[in-house]
Amino acid sequence: MSDLMIASGIKKSYHEAGGELHVLRGLDLTIREGETLAVVGPSGVGKSTLLHTLGLLDTATSGSIIYDGTELSSASERHRARLRNVEFGFVFQFYHLLPELNALENVVLPAMMRCTVFGWSRRRATLRARAEELLDDVGLSERWTHKPSELSGGEQQRVAIARALVNEPRIVFCDEPTGNLDEKTSDHIHDLLWTINQKTGTTFVVVTHDETLASRCDRIAEMHRGKIESVKSNRQ
């Protein structure tokens, strides 16, 4: 596998009333194209901060992030926004679906945001068909007219996964994707993520406390005190 993203010397600090809080402390991590990578470690070590920084939802205090051969620390906000919308996908623990939209509308929303008014009118049918296909892939072909309040937690997470995939991203960042679900539903989400990875070659970076989920990833990166202490492979 080739290297898709390389993070070097990443530091992230926050200013608080009592001084600076150092969350990431010179962290190094390489993400390979097409792999599933779990990031594990105790609560409070900076796992979610790392994910948000790699996904350009937050900005590192210092350090370098190289994505597909391009260094991003000096990238404009417009370029960062494009990467977040087109190249990256995001799945969070609490879904973040818009309550007034149905499942299909939530899935198609990131694709619609890429379009001008003219572009949307021209591509609307194609993009809706793409969203319907994704909802079918995640087992919700009969539920796409339902709003989030009418869906179970597992169904809402599957909608969120479909939404993350609608723009065909190269890498999907998942922050505790099964942390709010029961064991049986979590197993279904695990299977879904691996099926997508095998079918499309999409890279997944998964922050998790779930040992079962981590054990199914190609590699596990263990964090302590704001750094990656070790990276081990689950594949021979």
N, C-alpha and C positions, 0 to 999 in steps of 0.2 A: 504494500500500500504506500502511496506517496503522501507526503506531508501536506495537509490542507491548511492548518493554522498553527503558528508557532508563537507562543507567549514567552517572553524573556524578561526577567527582572521586574515583574509586575508588582507595583506597590499601590496600595489604595488606603488613604487616610481620610478621616472625617473630623472636622472641628467640633468640639463639644465645649460646654461651659468650663469643664475642668482641664481642658487642653486637647491634644490630638489623640484620636483613637486610631491605632494602626491595625488594619484588618488584614490586608495582603502585604507580605513582607519579603518582596523580592522573589516572587513565585515564577517558576519555569514549567511549561507544559507544552507538549506537542500533540496535536490531534491529527490522526491519519484519515485520509479520504476513504469513506465507505465503512468505517469501523463503528462499533458501539463502545463507548467509553463511559464507565461509571466513575463519579467523583464521590468519595465517601469520607467519613470522619465525624468526630463528635460535633454536637451542636455548638454554634458560635465560633467555628474556626475559619469562617469566610467562604463557605461553599457557594452560597447564593450570590454573594458579592462577586466571586470569581465568574460565575455564570453570566451575571448581568454585565460584567466588564468585557468578557469575551464576546458577548452578543451585542455590544455597543449600546446597551441600554444605560450604561454608566461609563464614566471616563476614568481611566487609571490616573493616579497621581504622577506616576512615572513608569518607565518601562516600555517595551515594544510588543506590538501585536502585528504579526505578518499573516495576512490571509491571501492564499492563492498567489503568493509571490509579491504582494503589495503591502508595504508598511502603512499602518492605519493611524498612528499617533497624531499625524498632522492632517488627516483627512478632514475635509469640510463637513459640516453638519448635513449638507445635502447629500453628499456621498455616503455618509454613515446611515442616513435615513433610507437611502436606496438599498443598501446592503441589508438592513433590518427587514425591509419589506419584500425584497426579491430573493436574496441569497440565503437569508436566515429564516428559520421558523422557531416559534416559542410555544411551549406547553407548560402551564403553571399548575400548582396544586389546586388552586381555587377557580380554575376554568376561565374566568373573566369573559364570559359570554354576555352580549348585550341583551337584557331581559325583554326588550320590546320587539326583538327580531326572532324569527323562527330559526330552526337548525340550518336550513339551506341558506338563509340570508346571512347568518353568522359566518358560515363557511366561505361564502362568496365575497364577503366584505373586504378582505385584504387585496383580492384581485381587482375589485371595483376601485379601490383607492389608488391603484396604479394607473388608472385610465383617466383621460380627459373626458368631458361630457360626450364629445363626438366618438371617442374611442370606446366608451362604455356602450353607447347605443349600437355601435357596429359589432362589438364582441360579446354583447350581453348573453345571447343564446349559447355561444360556445363556453363562456365562463360558468353559466348556470349548469350546463351539461357536465362540466368538469367537477363542480361541487356535488352534483347528484351522484356522479361516479365515485367520488371519495366517500360520501355518506354510505353508499352501497358497500364499499371496501371495508368500512368500519362497522358494518352490520346494522345500519340505521336507514335502510331504504324505505321502510314503512313509517319513519318518524320525522321526515324532513320538514313537515309543516308544523311540528310541535315547537312551542317556545320553551326556553330553559326551565321554567317553573313546572312544566309538564313532563320533564325528563328526570330520570334517576341520576345520582351522582356519576355512576359509571357511564351512562349515556351522554351526560354533559361533557365528560372528559373525552369521550370518543368524538364528539362534535369538535372539541378544542383541537384534537389531533388532526382531524380532517381540515380544519381551518389553517393549522400550521403548515399543511402540505399543499394548499391550493395553488400557491405560486411556484411549486416545484423547487423548493430550496435545496441547496447542497448540504446544509447542516441544520439540524434541529436541536435546540437547547431545551432540556426538560428539567424543571425544578420541582422535585418531589412529586412526580406525576401520579403516583398511587398513594401518596401520604394521607389522603382524605377518604380512602376507599376501603371496603372490607376485603378480606383475603381472597375470596372467590372472584370478586370483580377485579382486584389487582392482578390476579393471574391472567384474566382475559386481556387486560391492558398490556401486560408483559408480552403475551403472545402476539398481540396486534403490532406492537413496536417492532418485534423481530420479523414478523411477516413483511412489514413495510421495508425494513432494512434489506432483507433478502430480495424483495421484489424490485426495489428501485435503486438500491445502492446509496440511499440517503445516509449521511453520517448522523449519529445521535450521540449527544453528550448529556448524560443523565446524572443530576445530583440526587442522591437517594440515601435513606437510612435502611432501605429494604435489602437485606442480605441476599434474598433469593433473586431479586432483580439485578443486583450487582454481579452475582455469580454467573449470570447469563450473558454478561457483556464480554466483548473481546478482551478488554483490558480494564483494570481497576486502578485509579489514581487515589492514593490515600493522603488526605490533608491533615496537618497539625500546625497550629500556631501560625496560620497564614501562609504556609508553604506546602508544596507537594513533597512529602517525605519519601514516597516510593510509588512506583508504577509496576504492576505485575500483569502478566498475560494469563488469560484463562484458556488460551489455545496452544496446543503443542506444535 
